[in-house]
Amino acid sequence: MKGTAHEDNLEEDIAEIWKRITTMEKSQMTLGELCETKQRDEVIKTLISILFLAYENKIKVYQRQFPYGKIFIKTIGYT
């Protein structure tokens, strides 16, 4: 969002979400568990970050009940 009071840094956001995922004690979590708040900006930032992490094959993202079910994130054996 260039030119606004809040400018995002995608790489930092992805690194922050990856840190949250790797510090959780379980290998599967929901999108809601990863979000610090339920504010729209936070949820969007988290969702975009997990999509990039899935693209990098660090996590799997799936939904059991499409299109309105919870979004699940599963780690793929990181070290």
C-alpha positions in Angstrom: 0.0 0.0 0.0 2.3 2.7 -1.2 1.4 6.2 -0.3 -0.6 5.3 2.8 0.2 5.8 6.5 0.7 2.0 6.7 3.2 0.6 4.3 3.6 -3.2 4.3 6.8 -5.1 3.9 5.9 -8.5 2.5 9.2 -10.3 3.2 9.1 -9.2 6.9 5.5 -10.3 7.2 6.3 -13.8 5.7 9.3 -14.1 8.1 7.1 -13.2 11.1 4.4 -15.7 10.2 7.0 -18.4 9.6 8.4 -17.7 13.0 5.0 -18.0 14.6 4.4 -21.3 12.8 7.8 -22.8 13.8 7.4 -21.8 17.4 4.0 -23.4 17.8 4.2 -26.8 19.5 1.9 -28.5 17.0 2.3 -29.4 13.4 -1.3 -28.3 12.4 -3.1 -25.1 13.2 -5.8 -22.8 11.8 -5.5 -19.4 10.2 -7.3 -18.0 13.3 -4.7 -19.4 15.6 -1.9 -17.7 13.7 -3.5 -14.3 13.7 -2.6 -12.1 16.6 -5.9 -10.2 16.3 -9.1 -10.7 14.3 -8.7 -7.4 12.6 -9.1 -7.5 8.8 -5.6 -6.2 8.0 -4.0 -8.8 10.3 -6.0 -11.7 8.8 -5.2 -10.6 5.2 -1.5 -10.2 6.0 -1.4 -13.7 7.6 -3.3 -15.3 4.7 -1.0 -13.8 2.1 2.0 -14.9 4.1 0.8 -18.5 4.4 0.1 -18.6 0.6 3.7 -17.6 -0.1 5.0 -20.2 2.5 2.8 -22.8 0.8 4.3 -21.8 -2.6 7.7 -22.3 -1.1 6.7 -25.8 0.1 7.2 -25.0 3.7 3.6 -25.7 4.7 0.4 -27.2 3.3 -2.9 -25.2 3.3 -6.3 -26.8 3.1 -9.9 -26.5 3.9 -12.2 -29.4 5.0 -15.4 -27.5 4.3 -15.1 -25.4 1.2 -15.8 -22.4 0.8 -16.5 -21.2 4.3 -14.7 -23.7 6.5 -11.7 -23.1 8.6 -8.4 -22.8 6.8 -5.8 -25.2 8.1 -2.0 -25.0 8.0 0.2 -28.0 8.3 4.0 -27.9 8.5 6.1 -30.0 6.2 9.0 -31.3 8.3 11.0 -28.2 8.7 14.3 -28.0 10.6 
